[in-house]
Amino acid sequence: MPHRIIHPDGWKPAKGYANGMLTETGTLYIGGQIGWTADQIFESHDFIGQMEQALLNIRAVLEAAGGTPQDLVRLTWYVTDKRDYVARQGEIGEAYRRVLGRHFPAMTMVVVSALVEDEAVVEIEATAELGMTAVVDYSGI
């Protein structure tokens, strides 16, 4: 079954992975997004700033595939500081709603000792079900 790599316009190339993989049936798998910009620069070293940027990155991959936040069915969060995450629930909710609105898919939060990028404090992966809303052209594959 062919799959299409999803890479938002203007983003630096991913190294050794794909930001998104869209299946022929319209399921979009979004690789773990961290709190850096399209140029792979961390503008924030704060949990909320990085979390919001990671969610913006997820939204950018969704939109590049023809989807919206309402198509999200699952988010898995990897955080390096459980205390910071728990202590800032109000701020997390506000930032989440700014980026993804009031759509709340199934979610899992996992505490990890570190992430591959040393500056990253949060990484979020996602799955979306675009179904027939995805514009998928497999003719050239």
Residue pairs with C-beta under 8 A, 6 or more apart in sequence:
1 23
1 24
2 24
2 138
2 141
3 21
3 22
3 23
3 24
4 21
4 22
4 136
4 137
4 138
4 141
5 18
5 19
5 20
5 21
5 22
6 18
6 19
6 20
6 21
6 22
6 28
6 30
6 61
6 64
6 65
7 13
7 14
7 18
7 19
7 20
7 64
8 19
8 38
8 60
8 61
8 63
8 64
9 64
10 38
11 19
11 38
11 60
12 38
12 39
12 40
14 31
17 31
18 31
19 30
19 31
19 33
19 57
19 61
20 28
20 29
20 30
20 31
20 61
20 64
20 65
21 28
21 29
21 31
22 28
22 29
22 65
22 130
22 134
22 136
23 29
24 136
24 138
25 131
26 129
26 130
26 131
26 132
26 133
26 134
26 136
27 127
27 128
27 129
27 130
28 61
28 62
28 65
28 67
28 71
28 126
28 127
28 128
28 129
28 130
28 134
29 125
29 126
29 127
30 58
30 61
30 62
30 125
30 126
30 127
30 128
31 125
32 78
32 123
32 124
32 125
33 54
33 55
33 57
33 58
33 61
33 123
33 124
33 125
33 126
34 50
34 53
34 54
34 57
34 115
34 117
34 120
34 122
34 123
35 42
35 44
35 49
35 50
35 51
35 52
35 53
35 54
35 120
35 121
35 122
36 42
36 43
36 53
36 57
36 117
36 119
36 120
37 43
37 53
38 60
42 50
42 119
42 120
43 49
43 53
44 50
44 53
45 119
45 121
47 79
47 81
47 84
47 85
47 88
47 121
47 122
48 88
48 91
48 92
48 95
50 120
50 121
50 122
51 92
51 95
51 96
51 122
51 124
52 95
52 98
52 99
54 122
54 123
54 124
55 95
55 96
55 99
55 100
55 124
56 99
58 72
58 75
58 100
58 124
58 126
59 69
59 99
59 100
61 126
62 68
62 69
62 71
62 72
62 126
62 128
65 128
65 130
65 134
66 130
66 133
66 134
66 135
67 128
67 130
67 133
67 134
69 99
69 100
69 101
69 103
70 101
70 103
71 128
71 129
71 130
71 133
72 100
72 103
72 105
72 126
72 127
72 128
73 105
73 106
73 127
73 128
73 129
74 105
74 106
74 107
74 108
74 126
74 127
75 105
75 106
75 107
75 108
75 124
75 125
75 126
76 107
76 108
76 109
76 110
76 124
76 125
76 126
77 107
77 108
77 109
77 110
77 122
77 123
77 124
78 110
78 111
78 112
78 115
78 122
78 123
78 124
78 125
79 85
79 109
79 110
79 111
79 112
79 121
79 122
80 111
80 112
80 113
80 114
80 115
80 120
80 121
80 122
81 111
81 121
82 111
84 121
85 92
85 109
85 111
105 126
115 121
115 122
115 123
